[in-house]
Amino acid sequence: MRTRLIFAAVFTAICLPLMMASADPVLLQTLSAQTMLQGYEPVASVRAVDIDWPLDADADGLARRDALRVGFRLPAPTEAEKAADVDPWLQNLTATTFRILLADADGNPPLEIGPNQIQNVRMLLTESGSLQLLEINSAAEESSLNAAGEALPSTQMGSRWALIPPLLAILLAFLLRGTLLALSAGVLVGAAMLAWAEGSLIYTLRIAFGDILIGEILTDPFHLYILGFVLLLSATVAVITRMGGIDGMVKALLRYAKNSRSVQAIAYALGLGIFFDDYANTIIVGNSCGPLFDRMKVSRAKLAYIVDSTAAPVAGIAILSTWVAYQISTYAPQLPTVGIPASQGYALFLETVPYRFYCLFAMFMVGCVIWTKRDIGPMRRMEEQARDGKDESLIGAGDGPAAHTLALPGVPARWFNGVLPLALMIFGTAGLIYALGAATMNEAITNNDSEAIAASAEGGFVWMRAVLGASDSTKAIFYGSLAAFVLAVLMAIGQRLLSAGEITRTASNGIRILFKDAVLILLLAWSIGKVCGHLGTATYLVAAFQGIIDGAWLPIILFLASCFVAFATGSSWTTMAIMQPNVVLLAYHLGENTPYGPHGLLVLSIGAVLEGAIFGDHCSPISDTTILSSAASKCNHITHVRTQAPYAIATAFVAVLFGYIPTAIFNTPFWVSILAGFAVLYAFMRFAGKPTEKPQAVS
């Protein structure tokens, strides 16, 4: 309890400055506006949008112009246009009104605009703090619907109070060492704040359960595919365990898994090898390696750490993965605002890889922990307990054998009964990711999409990258897990190892074990993420941090800001989506006064946001990937967060001190920073870590 109170005191001390900090109102409104405008689609006949946007303290209109350029993804003026002080895409009509020209069929500004091709819109900040777009139909009439009867977007302006729900959930999670109650409290408090903004607290439950849980999560294919994937794979692992497949795999691997180090090395190699998707990586490695860890008396907390610290980092920097496609999509559409074609997004991503210090160091840190056989903090205690046969990090460790699926007495331990379903899951998912992406690309080619046609003509690597970017990976992993489950059932029945009734009971037990420890926590984590989105939590944090950004310190500040945003919202992908559109224009402008120029600072800054988002996600107890790592490894969720945090924090500290500061401030070559970071991390584990292996008695 004393440790938890100390954490609460430290956490409060860190959060108080965040609560006391005030974001610049102009910056906050422009950030909120550009986020809102990215979801705004003018009706088909419109060729120009006139926006009346009064904003105090922006007399020259520069902040609004930048926000409109990012929101509408307008190309930057050419050098000749800048010299002539002409912008063909964005014009000032009056001190408060701006005209945005939309591209014609050839991608150019229209030469002539008819009176019926202009949409008149007013951007309004309401008393409740909501930023809205209103269609101006006449001098006296405004509507929240456009000419086609579609709702115009609106967004809640963030404030310091928007930080309360996620910070409360995180604090309670550590104090109570329970995630369900903590997340529930955060969701309800956030829903109450949204209800208060609507005028009455009686709407709290409607917002929490009706609007968010049912309306935004349980009707969203992405979330449903993930839930189905988790449950199906859990059922699959239960079935192959019951028919002796896992025991067979364990026996087959025992020739390589001679001790605790080699067992961890197997999980590490699998974590690095399954690079194409982090969800597939997490679930497969966690489920397949768990019995080996139990056999060699290595804690499930260590398995969860290895799984979590390889999944996102390797998927984040792999040259081909579902993560890469998403990461590029968060900044590539904004590149034309600084004169770089959006098609250069992947080339820019490759330039960031040598500066992805946290991901590189995180993967190296896992190797150091395994090689040195040393641990720090709560992980050391968990490992010592596991060596004594008391792994308290294992879900249901105190519930007896009935809490876990065991092999049916008398069934033969055959390795292929475990390997074949899991192999089908891995290769089937990879094949489906390609097939779904290729189908989408071929449909785009049929519709004369120029980018799809160019990718097809280029072929090879360019085509593969485009296919991954167009694919629906969550759909692929769902059907991959379904195929694995069907194969496991057919093999169990075909070899007469399990009856139909036994299979049903076993699969139900596998789902039941994970329901509380994965499904409910995932639903609540997604819910609090949606609440934070409606409250403007991330936008407020970005505005608070961007106000102190200056030149060469930009990558460092962006890394720290992304850490806090991801930690508070529990989502690295949300953090990337919020941060990256703001970074492109900002980094390019500030880079003119740095030694490495606009392009160099842009590369560093994009990489810093991606890295900070992954680190914050690693440390956040409300992160879905952290929850999945815990669930797949059968590790208590809060125990996983507590045991992983010291390694993640040490890695991030080295990434900042030996990576971003030397590179950004002193223009040190990236390879020097990487080698220095590797050396420091190894020395840290060698001298700060303590051995967990018991010395062998001398005979």
C-alpha positions, -999 to +999 in steps of 0.1 A: +000+000+000+029+023+008+043+019-027+009+027-042+005+059-021+040+070-032+030+064-068-002+084-063+018+113-048+043+113-076+016+110-103-004+139-087+028+160-087+033+153-124-003+159-133-008+192-114+013+212-137-007+198-166-039+208-149-026+243-141-011+249-176-033+269-199-033+265-237-032+296-258-068+301-269-059+310-305-038+279-308-065+257-292-092+270-315-071+266-346-060+231-337-096+222-330-107+237-362-082+219-384-091+186-368-128+193-374-123+205-410-106+172-419-140+156-415-158+182-436-169+173-471-185+200-493-213+189-515-203+177-550-212+209-569-191+232-547-159+246-561-151+271-533-159+275-496-162+309-480-157+306-443-165+335-419-142+329-389-138+357-364-110+350-340-096+374-314-058+379-312-053+367-348-054+401-365-032+391-394-050+358-400-019+337-401-030+312-375-064+308-393-047+304-427-024+277-414-054+259-398-074+261-430-045+249-451-040+218-429-077+212-425-085+213-463-050+198-472-043+227-495-010+227-514+017+252-505+022+282-529+052+278-552+083+300-548+071+322-577+037+326-561+052+334-527+074+361-544+043+376-560+024+373-527-003+351-544-020+321-530-041+303-556-058+281-530-065+303-501-076+339-503-087+366-478-120+382-488-123+403-456-105+405-423-126+376-410-137+358-442-115+333-462-121+316-495-109+281-500-107+269-536-112+232-542-093+213-568-110+207-602-109+174-621-073+180-630-062+188-595-059+225-601-077+255-587-108+263-608-104+292-632-140+303-630-165+298-601-203+302-606-225+318-579-241+284-572-207+268-567-198+287-535-207+273-501-210+300-474-201+287-439-196+304-405-173+289-379-189+295-345-175+290-310-205+284-287-209+293-250-206+256-241-172+254-257-182+237-289-168+247-323-194+244-350-198+249-388-230+265-398-243+268-434-253+305-442-284+302-463-293+339-461-284+370-440-308+358-412-307+320-416-280+296-405-283+258-405-262+229-391-271+210-424-255+216-458-274+219-491-276+181-494-292+179-459-261+164-443-249+174-409-219+198-408-192+187-383-186+202-349-161+195-321-158+201-284-130+226-275-106+210-251-099+224-216-079+214-186-110+197-172-109+173-202-078+157-185-098+145-155-114+113-168-082+096-182-060+108-153-085+096-128-087+062-144-050+059-144-046+069-108-074+046-096-060+017-116-027+019-097-042+027-063-068-001-065-047-025-086-079-031-106-087-020-141-124-025-144-135-001-116-109+025-126-119+025-163-156+025-154-151+056-131-132+074-159-159+067-185-187+077-162-170+109-151-163+118-188-198+110-198-211+132-170-190+161-183-204+156-218-239+154-203-233+186-183-223+203-216-257+192-231-275+208-201-283+180-177-265+151-159-295+128-165-279+121-200-248+105-184-258+069-188-273+075-223-240+090-234-219+063-218-238+033-229-261+043-257-241+068-276-205+056-270-206+019-261-234+008-284-234+037-310-197+041-316-180+008-304-203-022-307-215-010-342-180-004-355-165-033-376-129-025-364-138-031-327-160-061-335-133-078-355-108-072-327-131-087-301-139-117-324-102-122-330-094-122-293-122-146-284-117-170-313-079-173-308-085-179-270-109-206-279-085-221-304-056-222-279-080-238-253-089-265-279-054-273-290-043-274-253-071-298-244-061-322-273-025-322-263-011-298-290+004-273-266+021-301-246+035-315-279+048-281-288+064-277-254+081-311-256+093-303-292+107-270-281+124-283-249+154-294-270+159-257-276+144-243-244+170-257-220+167-229-194+149-196-187+171-176-210+165-198-240+127-197-234+127-159-233+149-159-264+123-180-283+095-155-274+119-126-284+126-142-318+089-148-324+081-112-314+106-098-339+096-123-366+059-116-366+063-081-378+034-075-402+008-067-375+011-059-338-023-075-328-014-108-345+021-106-329+007-101-294-019-128-294+001-155-311+034-150-291+016-146-258-006-177-262+020-200-277+049-193-254+030-192-221+033-229-213+070-228-220+074-200-195+055-220-169+076-250-175+109-231-170+094-211-141+096-177-159+069-153-149+040-144-172+048-107-164+082-113-182+063-128-212+039-099-213+069-075-213+086-093-241+054-094-261+044-058-256+079-044-261+084-062-294+050-060-310+044-023-316+082-014-320+088-040-347+055-033-365+062+004-362+096+004-380+092-027-403+093-016-439+061-036-446+034-037-420-001-025-412+014+000-388+036+016-415+006+022-437-013+039-409+016+060-397+022+073-432-015+081-435-013+105-405+011+129-421+013+122-459-020+142-467-004+173-451+029+171-470+015+192-499+010+221-475+048+224-474+054+217-511+062+180-508+040+156-528+018+133-507+033+103-527+066+110-509+051+098-476+068+064-477+102+078-487+099+102-457+090+073-434+121+054-444+142+085-436+127+085-401+137+049-393+173+057-381+158+083-358+132+060-342+153+058-311+126+045-287+116+016-309+152+006-316+162+009-280+131-009-267+138-040-288+175-039-278+165-035-241+145-067-243+176-085-256+197-070-228+173-082-202+173-117-216+210-119-222+221-105-188+195-125-169+190-094-147+158-075-138+148-043-121+119-031-100+087-051-096+098-075-124+126-088-103+103-097-075+079-114-099+107-134-114+120-145-080+085-157-070+082-176-103+115-194-097+100-206-065+069-219-083+046-190-072+039-169-103+015-143-088+013-124-122-005-154-138-042-147-142-061-169-118-029-181-102-047-185-069-078-202-083-063-237-088-060-259-119-097-254-128-091-218-137-070-230-167-074-254-196-053-286-192-047-314-216-073-342-214-058-371-196-047-398-220-045-378-252-011-380-270+011-349-270+015-342-307+034-311-317+016-307-350-018-304-333-006-271-319+017-259-347-007-263-377-036-242-364-012-214-352+007-216-385-026-213-404-034-183-382+000-166-391+002-173-428-036-172-433-037-137-418-008-125-439-024-139-470-057-123-462-041-090-456-026-092-491-058-105-507-081-078-491-056-050-500-052-063-536-089-064-540-093-028-528-065-017-551-079-035-581-113-019-575-095+015-573-078+008-606-112-001-622-124+033-610-094+050-627-076+060-594-043+075-606-023+065-575-035+029-577-027+027-614+008+041-608+014+016-580+003-013-602+025-001-631+055+002-607+048-033-592+071-050-567+078-032-535+057-002-544+027-024-551+031-044-519+033-012-499+001+002-515-017-031-509-008-031-472-020+004-469-054-004-486-060-036-466-084-042-437-060-059-413-086-063-385-109-082-409-079-104-419-069-114-384-105-122-375-109-146-404-074-159-398-083-168-362-116-183-374-098-205-398-074-216-371-103-225-348-121-245-375-089-264-382-083-271-345-118-285-342-115-307-373-082-321-361-095-328-327-126-346-341-107-363-370-082-379-346-109-387-321-091-368-294-121-347-283-159-352-285-181-324-298-194-318-263-158-316-249-148-291-277-178-269-268-170-269-231-133-263-237-139-234-262-165-218-238-140-221-209-113-204-230-136-175-238-149-173-202-114-169-188-106-140-211-140-122-209-133-102-178-096-099-183-097-088-219-132-081-234-146-059-206-113-041-202-110-035-239-146-022-242-139+002-213-106+013-227-122+021-261-150+039-243-127+062-224-108+068-256-140+079-272-149+101-242-115+118-244-121+124-281-154+141-275-140+162-247-110+173-267-084+159-243-057+152-269-062+186-287-059+205-254-027+186-245-012+194-280-021+230-277-006+232-242+027+217-254+030+235-287+029+268-270+064+261-256+080+247-288+111+264-302+133+254-331+158+227-324+140+216-293+109+207-314+116+169-317+122+166-279+091+185-270+070+166-296+083+133-281+073+143-246+040+157-258+031+125-276+040+105-245+015+124-224-012+124-251-008+086-256-006+079-219-037+100-212-058+087-241-045+051-241-040+051-279-009+055-299-029+057-332-051+084-319-020+104-307-004+101-342-036+112-359-039+143-336-003+153-336+010+146-371-011+171-391+001+199-368+037+188-370+042+190-408+036+227-412+052+236-378+084+217-383+089+229-418+085+266-407+108+262-376+134+242-395+145+272-415+165+284-384+181+250-376+214+235-389+196+206-407+170+228-424+132+224-429+134+189-443+157+176-416+136+189-388+105+175-405+120+140-405+131+142-369+098+156-358+077+130-375+098+102-360+096+118-325+058+118-326+056+082-337+081+072-309+064+092-282+031+077-291+044+042-287+061+049-254+031+065-239+010+036-251+034+011-234+030+028-200-007+035-201-030+011-182-059+021-205-041+012-237-058-015-258-024-030-270-012-032-234-044-049-224-041-074-253-005-081-242-017-089-207-046-110-219-026-130-244+002-137-218-024-146-191-008-119-169-027-097-145-031-064-163-019-039-137+010-062-128+021-061-164+019-023-165+038-020-132+065-045-142+070-031-178+070+006-168+106+008-153+120-007-185+100+015-208+108+046-188+145+038-187+145+032-225+126+065-231+151+084-209+180+070-229+162+078-262+158+114-251+193+119-235+214+100-260+191+101-290+170+132-295+191+157-276+224+150-293+208+147-327+184+177-325+206+201-305+241+191-316+234+176-350+251+143-340+250+115-366+222+091-359+246+061-358+266+077-330+234+082-309+223+046-316+256+030-305+258+053-274+222+043-265+229+006-269+260+009-247+242+028-220+213+004-219+236-026-216+256-010-189+224-001-171+211-036-170+245-050-162+251-029-132+216-017-120+198-050-126+200-078-102+202-115-111+170-135-107+185-169-113+193-188-081+229-200-079+233-237-083+245-256-053+280-270-055+279-308-053 
